[in-house]
């Protein structure tokens, strides 16, 4: 097979997934500056508009956490510890900077450890609020303006509104491609498996946005052209949780004779399905999207109306996805010590079950060592679905 064919579509996604960071490493060798970031709340548009390459830092479920445990408490989220562990072990030696948002406590309270230990030329903390009211939105816009000024200083040039508008346009195109991929999951059987889609989205996190758009377009064309997945499976599953940056868990479900057809995950529907509104001041559109449109457990939403209306406001997007993607069952997949999602579990579970959809709640360690235990519980859940 010619090289140009081998590195397109799903093959390209597989390549960048397996050798995560290879593109960033290549661009670093060409003189580009790479800015690493944690969490979907960092506006990559600002980094791109500055002329830098945004790179999402991820962990590795196959790598035991060792070095990080000498710097961080072991009661910190295992995903955050794994990300830090990979950085300490040299996986992200190409980074020129680091951006950390005020997401959960495990991310927020370890910023100083990241900053001190990695000692990169640039680092910035985005102190985003936890509320979504108008005052919080105004505050967040100022926070993002501070980030813009900080990154401009590091770049040695002003980040113009024009550059921001162009970056926003590109990221909206990227999200539109992801939405198009999600539409291919609605078929029965889905035209793209959950494992394939997860691999594509993880690969996209490591690419400059223009290259991500190209890869996603190639994947869409390839998937449409191959005529779908031949096998029919008895259950269609939705996975809800925080960040799933490895295919292992999704593959486990699909190997147990089910399709993962929907999700509320990062990377996934939570961070890719909403776009930035085009506004006169680009920072206003960015503040609105990152504070209000990404519905995450770390963000407080004031109760309006009665309790049922409040749950609909918080979790209605999950209910609509269950209907739109003909979901048979939901797996709530939460990492140990993930307090924001841990506190959300009872309400998410009761909301979804009240809609008539069964829910399996799993707490995991972010490690391949737990796969056997998870497999047993998933298979039992699928048997329950099959008996209904």
Helices and strands as residue ranges (DSSP letters): H 3-6, H 9-18, H 22-29, E 34-38, H 44-49, E 53-56, G 67-70, H 78-88, E 97-101, H 105-108, H 111-118, E 122-126, H 134-155, H 161-183, H 194-205, H 209-226, E 236-243, H 248-255, E 259-266, H 269-272, H 282-288, I 289-293, H 307-324, E 329-335, H 339-354, E 358-364, G 368-370, H 371-387
